[in-house]
């Protein structure tokens, strides 16, 4: 494993972040894993040197945070040995103040997350989406107070337009140190504005869906075949990706065969080599998923290989901000 500073902050993270969205309540999605099913996967990640873990309050309506907190407390001897991130924004109840980025919701949500996680602080507290209904000054002031109270060490953002991120940074007494955005070989629209902004401002980039919800790992075929449980039960995958994306997938598979590597490893190696990227957030429902991701850290692609992977890309409509 390799480690890097998160943007220009002093926080050091592993270059692979384990996404915990798949862990929680098995009754919500067939591909979810409960605590018992998740433990061997998280243990393998820890043994491989992964120290960075990302969840959100809305994943399984809090069940992911519960599983995450229990497993990390068991697998690490000290709280300071790992970096824990969670997120706030989506509704966690039926009331008008149970979602969004108001001071009222942020202050309630951080306490609820800490209770579920079984810890007194998170290392990175992220806004999950932009909130049009709340002045950004209110949001950033509330996040500043969360940090001052010791409940979070740093704050970050996810999935918004570059102008929104710039506006938030301008209003922030405690600026964001990271941007968790939708970025992979078949969705590269973030390269136009958001990633150049992050690089200029010293903000770490944490791509989510780095394998395009399994598309780049071989979960779906051009003919419509679904090769994994998740691929057959993931409506967002159908909405997010296009027929032309399989032209990219074909090249990934060709290069992977030449290299003797899994396609997932090749796709993640490309992402790890992109300017500004600190750590892709990789979901895993099998131990092999962890192994493929960790292996990517040690793979260096040539300029010719990168050019081959990038050549088939076609521009996409902007997705992931809603």
Buried (B, 14 or more C-beta within 10 A) or exposed (E): EEBBBBBEBEBEBBBBBBBBBBBBBBEEBEBBBBBEBBBEBBBBBBEBBBBBBBBBBBBBBBBBBBBBBBBBBEBBEEBEEBBBBBBBBBBBEEEEEBBBBBBBBBBBBBEBBBEBBBBEBBBBBBBBBBBEEBEBBBBBBBBBBBBEEEBBBBBBBBBBEBEBBBBBBEBBEBBBBBBBBBBBBBBBBBBEBBBBBBBEBBBBBBBBBBBBBBBBBBBBEEEEEBEBBBBBEBEEBEEBBEEEBBBBBEBBBBBBEEBEBBBBBBBBBBBBBBEBBBBBBBBBBEEEBBBBBBBBBEBEBEEEBBEBBEEBBEEBEEBBEE
